[in-house]
Amino acid sequence: MKKWTAYLPTLGLLLVAFIVAWQLLKFRQNQKDKLHEGLSATLIKEQKIYRLSLEQRALTALPSSLAQQQKLRELYLAGNCLANLPPYIYDFRDLVHLDLEGRPYEIRKTACGNQIEQLSEDLGQLAQLRYLNLNHNALQGLPQSMVQLDQLQQLLLRNNRLKALPDSLFLCQNLQEVDLSRNRLPIFPQQLMKLPQLQRLNLAQNEFGELSPFWPSSLRQLNLMGNAIYIYPLFLPPNLEELDLSLCSLQTIADSLALQPKLKQLNLAQNQLDQLPRHWSMPVLEKLYLAQNLLTDSALGAQNWPQKLKVLDLQNNKLALSAGLVLGQELEVLRLGHNQIEQWRAKPGPKLLLLDLSNNQIDSFSVDHLAQYPKLRRLYLDGNPISGECLDQLQKARPQLFIRRE
């Protein structure tokens, strides 16, 4: 008898916790019911609504009263718990903007999120649609009727389960932005190359290896990150301004890289590059990312770096820079962490704002070095065998400079 009575306080606490949890669950359900009732009442009361935001309401279904709002032009449903759409959605013939994103960034950590697996063929009835956001859902395919959306300008399908696209998608001649990143496309979507106004294309983290030899001349931004491309593409859009080929298993870079006169940002990080072009014939290149490759001093050689370069990232390579490193006068950020540098001989230029030399083998950095960089604001020297006395001298010489020691 005494053994059972010893457990009574614990059982009582468990019972109280269960009752509290049950009441909380009922409260939340009541709140949802009230929300639906309130929405229905509002939608019935309002005769004409042109813009409606129902984002992050934990909705598992849309109120039937919404069907009365035939004049809707903008509908925001991101961050709910929708698995499908009611048929009346496709009757909103004036709809221009439809946001069905599953989990927007601000609620990404919550359990809720749209998980739409399928769209009706009636989607083609939304002939005025210009913006369609289905990021972070569970789509496995797209309706063929999507090709009827000839006014569509932005199509966002990031993080779904797509393995193919409608063959006639190129009929959406007004498309300017397409995001198909984090899907399961095994073959490069050639139909997108026939879009005459396409400016931004994101195909990152899919499963294709070969690229198209033909590109729309309108393309300005291209993201191919995380695909098994291996060989740098021989042909690229002539007016490209931003190119991401990071994490693509690239081993070489084709000479065609020198034929990108409008490129401003190039990301080649996390590849297997051990050589670089000798001449970067890109007069407006401002940002170059080469981190996590296999680059040694011989790869850099007598590099003719772009003169407009502002950001250069060479972290996690095998650089010793025994012969120094001469860079352009416009450089503002230089990252050389996790290399094999023993002595600092580089000359980055007077506009440098951030210098990262962390996790190398540097045992000294003099005040004279600082004098070369009058605008320097951040200096990372952690992970080097530099004495505390040396670091104190640097800090005393430049009190406003942030020096990361450890």
Secondary structure as GFF3:
##gff-version 3
##sequence-region A 1 406
A	DSSP	alpha_helix	2	45	.	.	.	ID=ss1
A	DSSP	beta_strand	51	53	.	.	.	ID=ss2
A	DSSP	three_ten_helix	64	68	.	.	.	ID=ss3
A	DSSP	beta_strand	74	76	.	.	.	ID=ss4
A	DSSP	three_ten_helix	87	91	.	.	.	ID=ss5
A	DSSP	beta_strand	97	99	.	.	.	ID=ss6
A	DSSP	three_ten_helix	105	107	.	.	.	ID=ss7
A	DSSP	three_ten_helix	121	125	.	.	.	ID=ss8
A	DSSP	beta_strand	131	133	.	.	.	ID=ss9
A	DSSP	three_ten_helix	144	148	.	.	.	ID=ss10
A	DSSP	beta_strand	154	156	.	.	.	ID=ss11
A	DSSP	three_ten_helix	167	171	.	.	.	ID=ss12
A	DSSP	beta_strand	177	179	.	.	.	ID=ss13
A	DSSP	three_ten_helix	190	194	.	.	.	ID=ss14
A	DSSP	beta_strand	200	202	.	.	.	ID=ss15
A	DSSP	beta_strand	221	223	.	.	.	ID=ss16
A	DSSP	beta_strand	242	244	.	.	.	ID=ss17
A	DSSP	three_ten_helix	255	259	.	.	.	ID=ss18
A	DSSP	beta_strand	265	267	.	.	.	ID=ss19
A	DSSP	beta_strand	287	289	.	.	.	ID=ss20
A	DSSP	alpha_helix	297	300	.	.	.	ID=ss21
A	DSSP	beta_strand	311	313	.	.	.	ID=ss22
A	DSSP	beta_strand	333	335	.	.	.	ID=ss23
A	DSSP	beta_strand	354	356	.	.	.	ID=ss24
A	DSSP	alpha_helix	367	371	.	.	.	ID=ss25
A	DSSP	beta_strand	378	380	.	.	.	ID=ss26
A	DSSP	alpha_helix	388	397	.	.	.	ID=ss27
A	DSSP	beta_strand	402	404	.	.	.	ID=ss28
###
